[in-house]
């Protein structure tokens, strides 16, 4: 999914020192950050990836685990899931290995609900000549 960064959902910061609730650019670098979590001053290690991924131009948003809408599992391996408003979705991108039945179901959901009005749906495919993917309109 591609999100609309202008959505109010991505601007929930409560003050200049708040680490949660707003979008930030991922930092791409060659060296892996070495930190001790108990001595962490900011979230920059969680916003850092290898330079090999810089083509993604990724953004991230941190949220407190206590605000998760669903928690699957317990303890250190628990997965915390967060809801977001449907209006925050800009585009659904179907991968090149998306099964046709799944693609049809997703397109049907997007067309059938007014909540998804204006949400684009595209399909990616492998380029036959280069190591890249191409984006085609799915409908």
C-alpha positions as CSV (number, residue, x, y, z in Angstrom):
1,X,0.0,0.0,0.0
2,X,1.1,3.5,-0.7
3,X,-0.1,6.1,1.9
4,X,-1.0,9.7,1.6
5,X,1.6,11.5,3.7
6,X,-0.7,14.6,3.9
7,X,-3.3,12.6,5.9
8,X,-3.7,13.9,9.5
9,X,-3.0,10.3,10.7
10,X,0.7,10.9,9.9
11,X,0.9,14.1,11.9
12,X,-0.1,13.1,15.5
13,X,3.0,14.5,17.2
14,X,2.1,16.1,20.5
15,X,5.2,18.3,20.8
16,X,8.7,18.9,19.5
17,X,10.3,16.3,21.7
18,X,7.7,13.6,20.9
19,X,9.3,10.6,19.1
20,X,5.9,9.1,18.1
21,X,3.1,9.8,15.6
22,X,4.8,11.5,12.7
23,X,6.6,10.5,9.5
24,X,10.4,10.6,9.2
25,X,12.8,9.8,6.4
26,X,14.8,6.6,6.7
27,X,18.5,7.2,7.0
28,X,20.6,5.1,4.6
29,X,24.2,4.4,5.5
30,X,26.9,1.8,5.1
31,X,27.6,1.2,8.8
32,X,25.1,-0.6,11.0
33,X,24.2,1.4,14.1
34,X,25.7,0.0,17.3
35,X,23.5,0.9,20.3
36,X,22.5,-0.3,23.8
37,X,18.7,0.0,23.9
38,X,18.7,1.1,27.6
39,X,20.9,4.0,26.7
40,X,19.0,5.1,23.6
41,X,18.6,8.9,23.3
42,X,16.5,8.9,20.2
43,X,14.9,6.6,17.6
44,X,17.5,7.1,14.9
45,X,18.7,3.5,15.0
46,X,15.2,2.4,14.1
47,X,15.2,4.8,11.2
48,X,18.5,3.4,9.7
49,X,18.9,1.0,6.8
50,X,21.7,-0.1,4.5
51,X,22.5,2.1,1.6
52,X,21.6,-0.8,-0.6
53,X,18.0,0.0,0.1
54,X,18.2,3.7,-0.7
55,X,16.2,3.4,-3.9
56,X,13.1,2.8,-1.6
57,X,13.2,6.4,-0.3
58,X,11.3,4.9,2.7
59,X,9.5,6.8,5.5
60,X,8.7,5.4,8.9
61,X,6.4,6.4,11.7
62,X,6.9,5.2,15.3
63,X,3.9,4.5,17.6
64,X,3.8,3.5,21.2
65,X,3.1,-0.2,21.6
66,X,0.4,0.6,24.1
67,X,-1.7,2.2,21.2
68,X,-1.8,-1.0,19.2
69,X,-5.3,-2.0,18.2
70,X,-4.4,-5.8,18.3
71,X,-1.6,-7.8,19.8
72,X,-0.9,-11.2,18.4
73,X,1.1,-13.5,20.7
74,X,2.8,-12.7,24.0
75,X,6.1,-11.5,25.4
76,X,9.1,-10.5,23.3
77,X,7.7,-12.2,20.1
78,X,4.3,-10.5,20.2
79,X,3.3,-8.6,17.1
80,X,1.6,-5.3,17.6
81,X,-0.9,-4.2,14.9
82,X,-2.1,-0.6,14.4
83,X,-5.2,0.6,12.6
84,X,-5.0,3.5,10.2
85,X,-7.9,5.4,8.5
86,X,-8.8,4.2,5.0
87,X,-8.5,7.8,3.9
88,X,-4.8,7.6,4.5
89,X,-4.5,5.1,1.6
90,X,-3.4,6.6,-1.7
91,X,-2.7,3.4,-3.8
92,X,-2.8,-0.4,-3.6
93,X,0.1,-2.0,-5.4
94,X,-0.3,-5.6,-6.5
95,X,2.9,-7.5,-6.6
96,X,4.1,-9.4,-9.7
97,X,3.3,-12.7,-8.0
98,X,-0.2,-11.7,-6.9
99,X,-2.6,-14.5,-7.7
100,X,-5.4,-13.4,-10.0
101,X,-8.1,-14.4,-7.6
102,X,-6.6,-12.2,-4.9
103,X,-6.2,-9.3,-7.4
104,X,-9.9,-9.6,-8.3
105,X,-10.9,-9.6,-4.7
106,X,-8.9,-6.5,-3.9
107,X,-10.2,-4.6,-6.9
108,X,-13.7,-5.6,-5.9
109,X,-13.2,-4.3,-2.3
110,X,-11.8,-1.0,-3.7
111,X,-14.7,-0.5,-6.1
112,X,-17.5,-1.6,-3.8
113,X,-16.8,0.9,-1.0
114,X,-17.1,4.7,-1.0
115,X,-14.3,4.7,1.6
116,X,-11.8,3.7,-1.1
117,X,-13.1,6.2,-3.7
118,X,-10.0,7.8,-5.3
119,X,-7.7,5.0,-4.2
120,X,-5.7,3.8,-7.2
121,X,-4.8,0.2,-7.9
122,X,-1.8,-0.8,-9.9
123,X,-0.1,-4.1,-10.9
124,X,3.7,-4.5,-11.0
125,X,5.4,-6.8,-13.4
126,X,9.0,-7.8,-14.1
127,X,10.8,-6.1,-16.9
128,X,11.9,-8.7,-19.4
129,X,15.2,-6.9,-20.3
130,X,16.3,-5.2,-17.0
131,X,16.5,-6.0,-13.3
132,X,13.5,-3.9,-12.4
133,X,9.8,-3.9,-12.0
134,X,7.3,-1.9,-14.1
135,X,4.0,-0.5,-12.8
136,X,0.9,-1.0,-14.9
137,X,-2.6,0.3,-14.1
138,X,-4.5,-2.7,-12.8
139,X,-7.9,-1.3,-13.9
